[in-house]
Amino acid sequence: MKLALVVSTSDAAFDALAFKGDLLKGVEMAKRIGYDAVEIAVRDPKLVNVKELKGFLDELKMPVAAVGTGQAYLVEGLSITSEDPFIRRRALDRLKDHIDFASIFGAKVIVGLIRGKREKRTFERVFQLFIESLNELADHAAGKGVELVIEPLNRYETDFINTLQEAKMVLQNLNKPNVGILADTFHMNIEEVNLEESIRNFGAWIKHFHVADSNRWAPGSGHLNFDSILKALHEVNYEGYVSVECLPLPGGQEEAATLAFKTLQSVLKRL
């Protein structure tokens, strides 16, 4: 397992990012602290200077672990389960832009908030739209050599796909080898009965992993037991990135990112 840090463009609408601002500065900070890679949250990949970013990443030898997409939902209301065909098409096209962007860096693409909410619709109806959209996206991603990861989110952020079990149900209906699960300790702490048991039960489907402590601060600031959590990941032979996505607390962006790195690195050394 290697450590990554989520960094974001300055138009981020989501506060749970360890570094929010200029992408290049965020990458440089992650490298300076000691992270192995970055995860980039981008609202619209077409607004990113890809050539400049790739040159900078190559110079620093910093891979991109994954590309976050939720800002397109938070800022623009784009959702791949919207009943409005125009909004749904825009969301699908935007995610295809994310996939194309990710393919340049060999990164995964996260399907989190952009899946939208039920909004008084039946679970079955939203599930149908989700599967239809994911089929199209998975095929596009396969052609680009990109993996998609579905992130279960807690009930206070969405009422559609809250648990690893529900995400697994999506994967079983979808049956696409390039789609997996992104497990996040903050959301799991709210929705899963036991974090470690859930990791063991669904480890075969987990393809990416987010960490924040129980209060969404940096790991080491709350009551989650990262020794047992990362041990469970190790037991299911997870070899991907452990990516820090937390509030810039305590002490601001760099202090939070540094604390998270030191906490997680010390655990990984003990495995």
C-alpha positions in Angstrom: 0.0 0.0 0.0 1.1 3.5 -0.8 -0.1 6.9 0.4 -1.8 9.6 -1.7 -3.2 13.0 -0.9 -6.3 14.5 -2.4 -5.7 17.9 -4.0 -8.2 20.1 -5.8 -8.7 23.0 -8.2 -9.7 26.3 -6.6 -13.3 26.0 -7.8 -13.9 23.1 -5.4 -17.3 23.2 -3.7 -16.3 20.4 -1.3 -14.5 21.3 1.9 -13.2 17.8 2.8 -10.0 18.2 0.8 -6.6 18.3 2.5 -5.4 20.9 -0.1 -7.8 23.2 -2.0 -6.3 25.7 -4.3 -3.7 25.7 -7.1 -3.2 22.1 -8.2 0.6 22.5 -8.8 1.1 23.9 -5.2 -1.0 21.0 -3.9 1.2 18.4 -5.7 4.4 20.1 -4.5 3.1 20.0 -0.9 2.2 16.3 -1.2 5.7 15.5 -2.6 7.4 17.6 0.1 5.6 15.8 2.9 6.4 12.4 1.5 3.2 11.2 -0.2 3.7 8.6 -3.0 1.0 10.1 -5.2 -1.9 12.6 -5.5 -5.6 12.2 -6.1 -7.0 15.1 -8.1 -10.5 16.4 -7.7 -11.6 18.3 -10.8 -14.9 19.8 -11.7 -14.2 20.1 -15.5 -11.1 18.5 -16.9 -11.3 20.8 -19.9 -10.4 23.7 -17.7 -7.1 22.1 -16.5 -3.9 22.8 -18.3 -3.1 19.1 -18.9 0.3 19.7 -20.5 1.5 21.8 -17.7 0.2 19.5 -15.0 1.6 16.4 -16.6 5.0 18.0 -17.1 5.0 19.0 -13.4 3.9 15.6 -12.2 6.5 13.9 -14.4 9.2 16.2 -13.1 8.3 15.4 -9.5 7.7 11.7 -10.3 4.2 11.9 -8.7 1.6 9.5 -10.1 -2.1 10.3 -10.0 -4.0 7.7 -8.0 -7.5 8.7 -8.9 -9.6 11.6 -10.3 -12.6 12.9 -8.3 -15.7 14.0 -10.0 -18.2 15.1 -7.3 -17.7 18.9 -7.9 -19.6 18.5 -11.2 -22.7 17.5 -9.1 -22.2 20.0 -6.3 -21.5 23.0 -8.5 -23.5 22.3 -11.7 -26.0 19.7 -10.6 -24.9 17.1 -13.0 -26.1 13.6 -12.2 -26.0 10.4 -14.2 -29.3 9.3 -12.6 -31.2 12.5 -13.4 -34.7 12.1 -14.9 -33.9 15.0 -17.2 -32.2 13.4 -20.3 -30.3 16.6 -21.0 -28.8 16.8 -17.5 -28.0 13.1 -17.6 -26.3 13.4 -21.0 -24.2 16.3 -19.8 -23.2 14.3 -16.7 -22.2 11.3 -18.9 -20.2 13.4 -21.3 -18.5 15.1 -18.3 -17.5 11.8 -16.8 -16.2 10.7 -20.2 -14.0 13.8 -20.1 -12.9 12.7 -16.6 -12.1 9.3 -18.0 -10.1 10.7 -20.9 -8.3 13.0 -18.5 -7.5 10.0 -16.1 -6.2 7.9 -19.0 -3.4 10.4 -19.5 -2.2 9.7 -15.9 -3.1 6.0 -15.5 -5.6 7.0 -12.8 -8.9 5.6 -11.7 -12.1 7.7 -11.9 -14.4 8.0 -8.9 -18.2 7.8 -9.2 -19.4 9.4 -6.0 -21.8 12.3 -5.6 -22.2 12.6 -9.4 -24.6 9.6 -9.2 -27.1 11.9 -7.6 -29.9 11.2 -5.1 -33.2 9.4 -5.2 -35.2 12.6 -4.7 -38.5 10.7 -3.8 -38.0 8.2 -6.6 -38.0 4.4 -5.9 -34.6 2.8 -5.4 -35.4 0.5 -8.3 -35.9 3.4 -10.7 -32.6 5.2 -9.7 -30.8 1.8 -9.8 -32.0 1.2 -13.3 -30.7 4.6 -14.5 -27.4 4.1 -12.6 -26.8 0.7 -14.3 -27.6 2.1 -17.7 -25.2 5.0 -17.2 -22.5 2.9 -15.8 -22.7 0.4 -18.7 -22.0 3.3 -21.1 -19.2 4.7 -18.9 -17.6 1.4 -18.2 -17.4 0.6 -21.9 -15.8 4.0 -22.6 -13.4 3.6 -19.8 -12.4 0.1 -20.9 -11.4 1.6 -24.3 -9.1 4.0 -22.5 -7.7 1.4 -20.0 -9.3 3.2 -17.1 -11.0 1.7 -14.0 -14.1 3.2 -12.4 -14.7 3.0 -8.6 -18.1 3.5 -7.0 -17.9 5.3 -3.6 -20.6 4.5 -1.0 -21.5 7.8 0.7 -23.2 8.3 4.1 -26.9 8.9 4.4 -26.5 12.6 5.1 -24.9 13.2 1.7 -27.0 10.9 -0.5 -29.9 8.4 -0.1 -28.5 6.2 -2.9 -25.7 3.6 -2.4 -24.6 4.1 1.3 -22.9 0.8 2.0 -20.4 -1.6 0.6 -23.1 -4.2 0.3 -25.2 -1.9 -2.0 -22.1 -1.1 -4.1 -21.4 -4.8 -4.5 -25.0 -5.3 -5.7 -24.3 -2.7 -8.4 -21.2 -4.5 -9.5 -23.0 -7.8 -9.6 -25.7 -6.4 -11.8 -23.2 -4.5 -14.0 -20.7 -7.3 -14.4 -17.9 -5.1 -15.8 -14.3 -6.1 -14.8 -13.1 -2.5 -14.9 -15.5 -1.2 -12.2 -14.9 -1.7 -8.5 -15.6 -0.1 -5.1 -14.0 2.9 -3.3 -14.3 2.4 0.4 -14.0 5.5 2.6 -13.4 5.3 6.4 -15.4 8.4 7.2 -18.5 7.1 5.4 -18.0 3.6 6.6 -17.8 4.8 10.2 -21.4 6.0 9.8 -22.9 3.3 7.6 -21.0 0.0 8.3 -21.6 -2.1 11.4 -17.9 -2.9 11.6 -15.3 -1.3 9.4 -12.8 -4.1 9.6 -15.3 -6.9 8.9 -16.7 -4.9 6.0 -13.2 -4.6 4.5 -12.7 -8.4 4.9 -16.1 -9.2 3.5 -15.9 -6.9 0.4 -12.1 -6.8 0.0 -12.2 -8.5 -3.4 -14.2 -5.6 -4.8 -12.3 -2.8 -3.1 -10.1 -1.1 -5.8 -9.4 2.3 -4.0 -9.4 3.5 -0.4 -10.1 6.9 1.2 -9.1 7.8 4.8 -10.2 10.5 7.2 -10.8 10.1 10.9 -14.1 9.8 12.6 -14.6 13.6 12.7 -13.4 13.9 9.1 -10.2 15.5 10.3 -6.8 14.1 9.5 -6.2 10.5 10.5 -4.8 10.6 14.1 -7.3 13.3 15.2 -10.4 11.1 16.0 -11.3 7.7 17.4 -10.8 5.4 14.3 -8.3 2.6 14.8 -6.1 2.8 11.7 -3.9 -0.1 12.9 -6.8 -2.5 12.7 -8.3 -0.8 9.5 -5.1 -1.0 7.5 -4.4 -4.5 8.9 -7.7 -5.6 7.5 -6.8 -4.1 4.1 -3.5 -6.0 4.3 -5.3 -9.2 5.1 -7.4 -9.0 1.9 -4.2 -8.3 -0.1 -5.1 -4.7 -1.0 -2.2 -3.2 -2.9 -3.7 0.1 -4.1 -3.4 3.6 -2.7 -4.6 4.7 0.7 -5.7 8.3 -0.2 -6.2 11.0 2.4 -9.4 13.0 1.9 -10.0 15.0 5.0 -10.9 18.5 6.3 -7.9 20.8 6.6 -7.9 20.1 10.3 -6.2 20.3 12.7 -4.1 23.4 12.0 -4.7 24.0 8.3 -4.0 22.2 5.1 -0.3 21.4 5.4 -0.5 20.5 9.1 -3.4 18.2 8.5 -1.8 16.5 5.5 1.5 16.1 7.5 -0.3 14.5 10.5 -2.2 12.2 8.2 1.0 11.1 6.5 2.8 10.4 9.8 -0.1 8.5 11.3 -0.6 6.3 8.3 3.1 5.8 7.5 3.7 4.6 11.1 0.9 2.1 10.8 2.1 0.8 7.4 5.6 0.2 8.9 4.0 -2.1 11.6 2.2 -4.3 9.1 
